[in-house]
Amino acid sequence: MPQFRIPGPLRRLSDGQTTVDVEATDLANAIDALDARYPGFKDRLLDENGELRQFVNVYLNDEDVRLGAGLAVKVHEKDEISIVPAVAGGRRA
């Protein structure tokens, strides 16, 4: 089964789980499966048009899905899906 790696800021949605296995054939189905098990993920990951939110990066086996097929990318057994919230801000030196 594909496995999501859940970042610290979103672990409250997954009851503290750092990884969550899902049954899916593509990334869109994987997000649906994650949200069915732990409601709230879909709202955090997808915008009102059903696309990945601008400040959320998703990687499939270390490849940015935006640079490929996006939500239609196929997922397979033992694939790792990493959710990486974008980090911005800071202070100028």
N, C-alpha and C positions, 0 to 999 in steps of 0.2 A: 504494500500500500504506500502511496505517496505520504510524506510526512511534512507538516508545517513546523517550522521553528518559530516559536512565539517570543517576541521581544519583551523585555521587562515591563514597559509601559502598558502592554496589552494583556499581561498575564492575569489581571483581575477578571478578565472576561473568560479565561480558560481555567478558572479555579486554581490558578497557580501553576498549571502545567507548562513546562518549557517546550514540549513537543506534543503534537496531536496528529495521529494517523487518520487518514480519510480514504474513502473509496471514491475514485473519480477517474475520468478519462481525459479531462482537460482542466485547465486552471479555473475556468468559470465554474465548472461542476465541483471542483475542490473547494472553492470559496463557499459555494452553496452548502456543501457537506459540513464544512467547519462551522458555518453560521447555524445550521440545523442542530448541531451538537452544542454549540456555545453561542447563543444569540447575541448579536451586537457586532460581530466581526464584519459582516457585509457592509453595515453602515460606516464602519471605520475605514474600510478598504476601498469601497466604490462610491462614486459620486451619484448625483441624481440621474445621470444619463447611463449609469451602469458601467462606467469606465473607471480605471484605477484613479484614485485621488492623486492630485498633483504632488502632494508632499508625503506620499507613501511609495516606497520602492519595493518591488517584489522580484526575487531572484529564484530561478529554477536551476539548481545545481550550479550556483555561482554565475549564472548568465542572467542579465537584466532582461525581463520578459518584454519590456517596452521596445527593446531593440530587435525583437523577433515577432512572433505571432500574437503577442499580448495575451489576452484572456483565452484565446483559442489554442494556445500552446498545449500540446499533448503532454500528459503526465503518465509516468509508468511506475511499476513496482520499484521501491527503494529510492525514488526521486525525493529530493529535499527542496521544499519551498520555504524560502526565508522572507519574512516580512521585516523591512528595515524602514522605520520612520525617518524621514529626512531631518537632519539637524541643521539649524540655521541660527544666526545671531552671533553673539559674542561681543567683544569690545576691541576697538582699534587701539593699537599701541601708540 
